[in-house]
Amino acid sequence: MALWEETIPLMKVGYHKALVNSAYGESSEGRKVYPSRDMVFNAMRLTPFDKVRVIIIGQDPYINEHGGVPEAHGLCFSVRAGIPVPPSLKNVFQEITNSIYKGEPQEFSPDLSRWAEQGVLLLNASLSVIAGRSNSHAKLGWQKLTDDIITTISAQRQHVVFMLWGAFAQKKAQLIDCREHCILKTTHPSPLSAHRGFLGSGVFVKCNAYLEQHGQPAIIW
């Protein structure tokens, strides 16, 4: 986390710490907040600023728990091992299977920490949510911080792949220098929209091709 706090303008002034206090304090209205407080910056803890090679942007954390364990653990689209794979993530794995592995069946853990450790920043626009209430912290101020993260990565890193899935994520394109980076837009992998552009898009193949073109190793999806 140290390098993030030294690099992101809003983090330098402690904005993120105030947000955490707000998210897990009065604004929670006495309800559970996901992910757990110690996991709220998990994406940045697993993917240091100087190692970011790919960014996948989600909207906000999962709002449910399974067997008393929160589905959300600070990485967009990801859940802990042992928790049933969410529908959107199933479609992500289907696209990877079809495009990367040519349809050969694979076993994937729903915990995407392995991606994060390879330089894939799994960033939700809002980093917390009240249990059972989607977008309940959307106006708390998280997006000011996460937009600052996206803008700073665009300005200070080179040849990063930004995966923008769905209309919400695609609005973030205005924060990114498309001359310096690769922007891959598709529909969201949700069952409601996956068949309208995500499945068959080849985004994971295109991502790896861009990375290799710029002298970086491919992501093992």
C-alpha positions in Angstrom: 0.0 0.0 0.0 2.9 2.4 0.7 3.6 3.2 -2.9 -0.1 3.8 -3.7 -0.2 6.2 -0.7 2.9 8.0 -2.0 1.7 8.2 -5.6 -2.1 8.8 -5.8 -2.8 12.5 -5.0 -5.9 11.9 -2.9 -4.2 9.2 -0.9 -1.2 11.5 -0.2 -3.6 13.7 1.8 -5.3 10.9 3.6 -8.6 11.0 1.7 -8.8 7.2 1.6 -8.5 6.9 5.4 -11.3 9.4 6.0 -13.5 7.4 3.5 -12.8 4.1 5.4 -13.9 5.8 8.7 -17.0 7.0 7.0 -17.8 3.7 5.3 -17.5 1.6 8.4 -18.8 4.2 10.8 -22.0 6.2 10.9 -22.9 5.8 7.2 -23.3 2.0 7.7 -26.4 2.7 9.7 -25.5 -0.1 12.1 -25.5 -2.7 9.2 -22.8 -5.0 8.0 -20.5 -3.4 5.4 -18.7 -5.5 2.8 -15.9 -6.3 2.3 -14.5 -6.5 5.8 -12.6 -3.3 6.8 -9.2 -5.1 6.5 -10.0 -6.1 2.9 -11.2 -2.8 1.5 -7.9 -2.0 -0.2 -7.1 -5.6 -1.0 -6.8 -4.9 -4.8 -4.0 -2.4 -4.2 -2.3 -4.5 -1.5 -2.0 -7.4 -4.0 -1.1 -5.3 -7.0 1.5 -2.6 -6.3 1.2 0.6 -8.3 4.5 -0.1 -10.2 3.3 -3.6 -11.1 -0.1 -2.6 -12.7 -0.3 -4.0 -16.2 -4.1 -4.6 -16.6 -7.1 -2.9 -14.9 -10.6 -4.5 -14.8 -13.2 -2.0 -13.5 -16.2 -3.2 -11.6 -19.0 -1.1 -10.0 -19.2 -2.1 -6.3 -18.6 -5.1 -4.1 -20.9 -8.1 -3.8 -23.7 -7.5 -1.3 -24.3 -11.0 0.1 -22.5 -13.6 2.2 -22.4 -17.4 1.9 -22.3 -19.5 5.0 -21.5 -16.5 7.1 -18.6 -15.5 4.9 -18.9 -12.3 2.8 -18.6 -12.9 -1.0 -16.7 -9.6 -1.4 -13.0 -9.6 -0.5 -11.8 -6.4 -2.1 -11.3 -7.6 -5.7 -13.9 -6.9 -8.3 -15.7 -9.9 -9.8 -13.8 -12.2 -7.3 -15.1 -14.3 -4.4 -13.2 -16.4 -2.0 -12.5 -20.1 -2.8 -15.4 -22.3 -1.7 -18.1 -19.7 -2.4 -20.3 -20.5 -5.5 -19.1 -18.8 -8.6 -21.3 -15.7 -9.3 -23.1 -15.6 -12.7 -21.0 -12.8 -14.2 -17.8 -14.6 -13.2 -19.1 -17.8 -14.8 -19.3 -15.9 -18.1 -15.8 -14.5 -17.6 -14.5 -18.1 -17.2 -16.5 -19.3 -20.2 -14.9 -16.6 -22.4 -11.4 -17.5 -21.1 -12.1 -21.2 -21.7 -13.4 -20.6 -25.2 -10.8 -18.1 -26.3 -7.6 -18.9 -24.4 -8.0 -22.7 -24.0 -10.0 -23.3 -27.3 -12.9 -24.8 -25.5 -10.9 -27.3 -23.4 -12.7 -27.5 -20.0 -10.8 -25.9 -17.2 -11.1 -25.7 -13.4 -10.9 -22.1 -12.2 -10.9 -20.9 -8.6 -13.3 -18.0 -8.1 -10.6 -16.2 -6.0 -8.9 -14.0 -8.6 -6.0 -13.2 -6.3 -3.8 -15.1 -8.8 -4.6 -12.4 -11.4 -3.9 -9.6 -9.0 -0.5 -11.0 -8.2 0.3 -10.9 -11.9 -0.4 -7.2 -12.2 -4.2 -7.2 -12.8 -5.8 -4.4 -10.7 -9.3 -5.6 -9.9 -10.8 -2.2 -9.0 -14.4 -1.6 -8.0 -15.5 2.1 -8.5 -16.9 1.9 -5.0 -14.8 0.0 -2.5 -17.5 -0.7 0.1 -21.3 -1.5 0.2 -23.9 -2.0 2.9 -25.0 -5.7 3.1 -27.9 -6.4 0.8 -27.9 -2.9 -0.8 -26.3 -2.5 -4.1 -24.6 0.9 -4.8 -25.4 1.9 -1.2 -22.0 3.6 -0.9 -21.9 5.0 -4.4 -22.3 8.6 -3.2 -19.9 8.2 -0.3 -16.9 9.5 -2.2 -15.2 6.4 -3.4 -15.5 7.2 -7.0 -13.5 10.4 -6.5 -10.7 8.2 -5.2 -10.9 5.5 -7.8 -11.2 8.0 -10.6 -8.0 9.5 -9.2 -6.4 6.1 -9.2 -7.4 5.5 -12.9 -6.2 9.0 -14.0 -2.8 8.6 -12.2 -2.2 5.2 -13.7 -3.0 6.5 -17.1 -0.6 9.4 -16.6 2.3 7.6 -14.9 2.3 4.1 -16.2 2.9 2.9 -19.8 1.1 0.3 -22.0 -1.6 -0.7 -19.5 -4.7 -2.6 -20.7 -8.0 -1.2 -19.4 -10.9 -3.6 -19.6 -14.2 -1.7 -19.5 -17.1 -4.1 -19.4 -20.5 -2.5 -19.6 -21.8 1.0 -19.8 -20.8 2.0 -16.3 -17.1 1.0 -16.8 -17.0 2.5 -20.3 -17.6 5.9 -18.9 -14.2 5.7 -17.3 -12.6 5.8 -20.8 -12.5 9.6 -20.6 -10.0 9.3 -17.8 -7.6 7.3 -19.9 -5.0 8.3 -22.5 -5.9 6.0 -25.4 -2.7 6.9 -27.2 -0.6 5.5 -24.4 -2.7 2.5 -23.3 -5.1 -0.2 -24.7 -8.8 0.2 -23.9 -10.9 -3.0 -24.4 -14.7 -2.3 -24.3 -17.4 -5.0 -24.3 -20.8 -5.5 -22.8 -20.9 -6.6 -19.1 -20.4 -10.3 -18.5 -23.7 -10.4 -16.6 -26.2 -13.0 -17.9 -28.4 -10.1 -19.0 -25.8 -8.8 -21.5 -22.9 -11.3 -21.9 -24.4 -12.7 -25.1 -24.6 -9.2 -26.6 -20.9 -8.7 -26.9 -18.8 -10.1 -24.0 -18.9 -13.7 -25.0 -16.9 -14.1 -28.2 -15.1 -10.8 -27.8 -11.7 -12.3 -27.3 -10.8 -9.6 -24.7 -8.4 -11.9 -22.9 -6.6 -12.9 -26.1 -6.4 -9.2 -27.1 -5.1 -8.2 -23.7 -2.3 -10.7 -23.8 -1.4 -9.9 -27.4 -1.0 -6.2 -26.5 1.1 -7.0 -23.4 3.4 -9.2 -25.4 3.6 -6.6 -28.2 5.0 -4.3 -25.6 7.5 -6.7 -24.1 5.5 -7.9 -21.2 4.6 -11.5 -20.3 1.0 -12.6 -20.9 -1.4 -13.0 -18.0 -2.1 -16.6 -17.0 -5.9 -16.4 -16.8 
